[in-house]
Amino acid sequence: MPSLRIRGATLAGIACAARLAKLGHIVELDTGGDDLGAHWSPAQDRLAPVLTLPATWRDLFKKSGRTLDAELARSSLELIEAPPAIHRFVDGAELPLPTERGRQFAILTARYGQPVAERWRDTLDALDEVWLAARRFGVESPASPTGGANLRALWLDRTLADVAERVGHPHLAEIVLSLAPLAGTRSRRAPGLLASRLVVERTFGRWRLVDADGAALPATRLLGLLEERLATRRVRVVEGLGAEEHSVDCLPRAPLLTRAALAPATSHSWEDRAGEEPFSEVIDHTGRWPVVTWRVPTAEGVSVLTRDYNHAHRAVSWGLEPRSARSVLRRVPIDRAGAPSRASACSPAGPEPWAELASAALAVYEVHERLTGEDCRPTNRSRR
């Protein structure tokens, strides 16, 4: 059996290699000179201490050999619910916003009154349908949206400003508008689709990784487990396959007329541990653009991670700038006739780590079916 070649030691590349090897293929992962482990630059820079939609991680570990729960237990690790993010506003007010639907309604009712809480709830309920459409077009299927009905289902016919106008309070509007820079753009035409992030968090929660003593760990620890999975699956890791053909290209690339996303300036510092510092996430809306700060207590002290969206630079490893509906539709398709499959932060699912894992799964389905005629998609497996 000829080797399958995966280009890119990115999160998508590692996921594709592990999945295809479990399916019985001989796999080579071309790192292009990038190190596996501690220095996976594109993935590590984007993996915050908080995980969203852990089901994509669970699916990856299950489909590459051992379930995530078993792998975490073997390493004395655990995923636990993260506390609510605290939003800080220019008027000095702070809002801890839970992700669970009922808790959101209760705290917003207490803070702003029931009419505002109802408008927020109803807006996110409407975004449930947007998320279902996103799953059809990029997350669970490589299909591209065509026709006015599908574009409207994705809220590509409206902007984040339109969504912000629906929510009924300046503080909540600021949370919605901040989703544009968090997604890598400062465009006023950023599509309403970006607001689906709110309902993804409401549906699947926010999670963080801890060890047996309850000490917080960086989410990049999961990447270390994936490195071990590559060795278990006997993936051959090589540097630079030159001009040889690749089965899956997992390097993020910006197509013509499309710009890379605006990545925030990031910093990491340590502070002495004073007492029992709780884990916290603060999203500061007092400047022109948000600043996100995580304070993570560890055995050595308090790790402080900051993403400053006021100082940003273009970085294709953060995906493509979603400055308009047209730019979203230009995301690189998973499968295209006459070209290798593609999976990366530039894929239709978007740049979030969970989305990159989803794009990797779709690429694996396409490659495996093309080579073997076997459909290994989960829906077909459950039907059998």
C-alpha positions in Angstrom: 0.0 0.0 0.0 1.5 3.4 -1.0 2.1 5.9 1.8 -0.3 8.8 2.3 1.5 12.1 2.7 0.2 14.8 5.0 1.7 18.3 4.7 2.0 20.4 7.8 2.6 19.8 11.5 -0.4 21.8 12.4 -3.3 20.7 14.5 -5.2 19.6 11.4 -2.1 17.8 10.0 -1.6 15.8 13.2 -5.3 14.9 13.4 -5.4 13.8 9.8 -2.3 11.6 10.2 -3.6 9.9 13.4 -7.0 9.2 11.9 -5.7 7.9 8.6 -3.2 5.6 10.3 -5.9 4.1 12.5 -7.9 3.4 9.3 -5.0 1.2 8.2 -3.1 3.6 5.9 0.7 4.0 5.9 1.1 7.7 6.8 4.0 10.1 6.5 3.6 13.5 8.2 5.7 16.2 6.5 6.5 18.8 9.2 8.3 21.2 6.9 10.9 21.6 9.6 8.4 22.6 12.3 8.9 20.8 15.6 6.3 18.5 17.1 5.4 18.9 20.7 6.2 22.1 22.5 6.7 24.3 19.5 3.7 23.7 17.3 3.5 27.4 16.5 0.1 27.7 14.8 -1.9 25.4 17.1 -0.1 26.4 20.3 -0.6 30.1 19.8 -4.4 29.6 19.3 -5.1 27.1 22.0 -6.4 29.2 25.0 -6.7 27.7 28.5 -10.4 27.2 27.8 -11.7 24.6 25.3 -15.0 24.9 23.5 -16.8 21.9 21.9 -14.7 19.1 23.3 -16.7 16.6 21.3 -14.3 17.2 18.4 -11.4 16.2 20.6 -13.3 13.2 21.9 -14.1 12.2 18.3 -10.4 12.5 17.2 -9.1 10.4 20.1 -11.8 7.8 19.7 -11.2 7.5 15.9 -7.4 7.3 16.3 -7.2 4.5 18.9 -8.1 5.3 22.6 -10.9 7.5 23.9 -10.1 10.9 25.3 -11.5 10.0 28.7 -9.3 6.9 28.9 -6.2 8.9 27.7 -6.8 11.6 30.3 -7.3 9.0 33.1 -4.1 7.3 32.1 -2.3 10.7 32.4 -4.1 11.7 35.6 -5.8 14.6 33.8 -9.4 15.8 33.7 -11.6 18.2 31.8 -13.7 20.3 34.2 -16.2 23.2 33.5 -14.5 26.6 33.3 -16.0 29.5 35.3 -17.9 32.2 33.5 -15.9 34.8 31.6 -16.1 38.2 33.2 -16.9 41.1 30.8 -15.6 44.5 31.9 -17.2 47.7 30.4 -16.1 51.3 30.0 -18.7 52.5 32.6 -16.9 50.3 35.2 -19.6 47.6 35.3 -18.6 43.9 35.2 -20.7 41.0 34.0 -19.9 37.3 34.7 -21.7 35.6 31.8 -22.4 31.9 32.3 -22.8 29.7 29.2 -25.8 27.6 30.4 -29.1 28.9 29.1 -31.0 29.1 32.4 -28.1 30.6 34.3 -27.7 33.2 31.6 -31.3 34.2 31.8 -31.2 34.4 35.6 -28.2 36.7 35.8 -29.3 38.9 32.9 -32.7 39.3 34.5 -31.1 40.2 37.8 -28.7 42.7 36.2 -30.8 44.2 33.4 -34.4 43.1 33.8 -36.5 40.4 32.2 -37.2 42.1 28.8 -33.4 42.4 28.1 -32.9 38.8 29.3 -35.7 37.6 27.0 -34.2 39.5 24.0 -30.8 37.9 24.6 -32.3 34.5 25.0 -34.4 34.8 21.9 -31.4 36.1 19.9 -29.4 33.0 20.9 -32.3 30.8 20.2 -32.4 32.1 16.6 -28.6 31.6 16.4 -29.3 27.9 17.2 -30.6 27.6 13.6 -27.5 29.4 12.3 -25.3 26.9 14.1 -27.3 24.0 12.5 -26.7 25.6 9.1 -23.0 26.0 9.8 -22.8 22.3 10.7 -24.2 21.5 7.2 -21.7 23.8 5.5 -18.2 23.1 6.8 -18.4 21.5 10.2 -20.0 18.1 9.5 -20.2 18.3 5.7 -17.8 19.8 3.1 -20.8 21.2 1.1 -20.7 24.9 0.1 -23.8 27.0 0.7 -25.5 28.1 -2.6 -28.7 30.0 -3.1 -30.2 32.8 -1.1 -32.0 30.5 1.4 -28.7 28.9 2.6 -26.9 32.3 2.8 -29.7 33.6 4.9 -29.7 30.5 7.1 -26.0 31.3 7.8 -26.9 35.0 8.5 -24.5 36.0 5.8 -27.2 38.6 4.7 -26.8 40.5 8.0 -23.9 41.9 10.0 -22.8 41.6 13.6 -24.1 45.2 14.1 -27.6 43.9 13.1 -27.3 41.2 15.7 -26.0 43.6 18.4 -29.1 45.8 17.7 -31.3 42.9 18.6 -30.0 42.2 22.1 -31.4 45.2 23.9 -28.6 46.6 26.0 -25.3 48.4 25.3 -23.3 46.0 27.4 -24.7 42.9 25.5 -24.3 44.7 22.2 -20.6 45.3 23.1 -20.2 41.5 23.7 -21.6 40.8 20.3 -19.5 43.4 18.5 -16.4 42.1 20.1 -16.8 38.9 18.3 -15.5 40.5 15.1 -11.9 41.2 16.5 -12.0 37.9 18.3 -12.6 36.3 14.9 -9.7 38.3 13.3 -11.3 41.3 11.7 -12.2 44.9 12.5 -14.7 45.2 9.6 -18.0 46.8 10.3 -19.4 44.4 7.7 -18.4 41.3 9.6 -21.2 38.7 9.0 -23.8 37.7 11.6 -22.5 34.1 11.2 -19.7 35.1 13.7 -22.3 35.4 16.5 -22.9 31.6 16.3 -19.9 31.4 18.7 -22.3 32.5 21.5 -24.6 29.6 20.9 -21.7 27.1 20.5 -20.6 28.0 24.0 -24.1 28.0 25.3 -24.7 24.5 23.9 -21.4 22.8 24.6 -20.0 24.8 27.5 -16.4 25.9 28.2 -13.9 23.5 29.7 -10.4 23.6 31.1 -7.8 20.9 31.8 -6.5 20.1 35.3 -4.2 17.5 36.8 -4.9 15.1 39.7 -4.3 17.8 42.2 -6.7 20.2 40.5 -3.8 22.4 39.2 -4.7 24.0 35.9 -2.8 23.0 32.8 -2.5 24.6 29.3 -4.7 23.1 26.7 -1.6 22.4 24.7 -1.1 19.4 27.0 -3.6 17.7 24.7 -1.2 18.2 21.8 1.4 16.2 23.7 -1.1 13.4 24.0 -1.6 13.6 20.2 2.2 13.4 19.7 2.1 10.1 21.6 -0.8 8.9 19.5 1.3 9.5 16.3 4.0 7.2 17.7 1.4 4.6 18.7 -0.1 4.6 15.2 3.4 4.4 13.6 3.1 7.6 11.7 6.4 8.4 10.1 7.4 12.0 10.8 9.6 13.5 8.1 11.0 17.0 7.3 10.3 18.3 3.8 9.0 16.0 1.2 9.9 18.6 -1.5 7.7 18.7 -4.5 6.2 15.2 -4.0 2.4 15.0 -4.1 0.6 15.2 -0.8 -2.7 13.5 -0.1 -3.8 16.2 2.4 -2.4 19.7 2.6 -2.8 21.0 6.2 -0.8 24.2 5.9 -3.1 27.3 6.2 -3.1 29.3 3.0 -4.9 32.5 1.9 -6.3 32.3 -1.6 -6.2 35.2 -3.9 -8.1 38.4 -2.9 -8.4 37.1 0.6 -6.4 38.4 3.6 -5.1 36.5 6.7 -6.9 37.1 10.0 -5.7 39.8 12.4 -4.1 37.9 15.2 -3.8 39.7 18.6 -0.6 40.5 20.3 0.0 37.8 22.9 2.0 37.8 26.1 2.7 35.4 28.9 4.0 36.2 32.3 4.3 34.6 35.8 3.2 36.0 39.2 3.9 34.7 42.7 1.0 32.6 44.0 -0.8 34.6 46.7 -3.2 32.4 48.6 -5.5 30.3 46.5 -5.8 32.3 43.2 -8.9 31.1 41.3 -8.9 30.5 37.6 -10.3 33.6 35.9 -11.0 35.0 32.4 -11.6 38.7 31.9 -12.6 40.3 28.6 -11.9 44.0 28.9 -14.1 46.1 26.6 -12.9 49.5 27.9 -10.5 50.1 25.0 -11.3 50.4 21.3 -10.8 46.6 20.9 -11.1 43.9 23.6 -8.2 42.5 25.7 -8.6 39.0 27.0 -6.7 37.9 30.1 -6.5 34.5 31.7 -5.1 34.0 35.2 -4.3 30.3 35.6 -3.0 29.1 39.0 -0.4 26.4 38.7 2.0 24.6 41.1 4.7 27.2 40.3 2.6 30.3 40.6 0.0 32.2 38.6 0.3 32.0 34.8 -1.1 35.2 33.2 -1.9 35.0 29.5 -3.1 38.0 27.6 -4.4 38.6 24.1 -4.5 42.2 23.1 -6.7 42.9 20.1 -5.7 46.6 20.0 -2.3 45.4 18.7 -2.8 42.9 16.0 -0.9 41.5 13.0 -1.9 39.4 10.1 -1.3 35.7 10.6 -2.7 33.1 8.3 -2.3 30.4 11.1 -5.3 32.2 12.6 -7.3 31.6 9.5 -8.8 34.1 7.0 -10.2 37.5 7.9 -14.0 37.2 7.9 -14.5 40.9 7.0 -17.6 40.2 4.9 -19.9 37.5 3.7 -17.9 37.2 0.5 -14.7 36.6 2.4 -16.3 33.9 4.5 -17.4 32.2 1.3 -13.8 32.3 0.0 -12.6 29.9 2.7 -10.6 27.1 1.2 -12.8 24.1 0.4 -11.9 20.7 1.9 -12.1 18.8 -1.5 -11.6 20.1 -5.0 -11.2 18.1 -8.2 -7.6 17.7 -9.3 -6.1 18.9 -6.0 -5.2 17.3 -2.7 -7.7 17.6 0.1 -7.2 20.6 2.4 -7.8 21.0 6.1 -6.6 23.9 8.2 -7.6 27.1 10.0 -8.6 28.5 6.6 -11.2 25.8 6.0 -14.9 26.6 5.9 -15.5 25.6 9.5 -13.3 28.5 10.6 -10.1 28.9 12.7 -11.1 27.8 16.2 -9.2 24.7 17.2 -12.4 22.6 17.4 -13.2 23.8 13.8 -9.8 22.8 12.6 -10.3 19.4 14.0 -13.6 19.2 12.2 -12.0 20.1 8.9 -9.4 17.4 9.5 -12.1 14.8 10.0 -13.9 15.8 6.7 -10.6 15.6 4.8 -10.0 12.1 6.2 -13.5 11.0 5.1 -12.9 12.3 1.5 -9.4 10.8 1.2 -10.3 7.4 2.6 -13.4 7.0 0.4 -11.4 8.1 -2.7 -8.8 5.5 -2.1 -10.8 2.6 -0.8 -14.4 3.2 -1.8 -15.4 2.9 1.9 -17.5 5.5 3.6 -16.2 5.9 7.1 -18.4 8.9 8.1 -20.0 8.5 11.5 -23.6 8.6 10.2 -23.0 5.7 7.9 -21.3 3.7 10.6 -24.2 4.2 13.0 -26.7 3.3 10.3 -24.9 0.0 9.8 
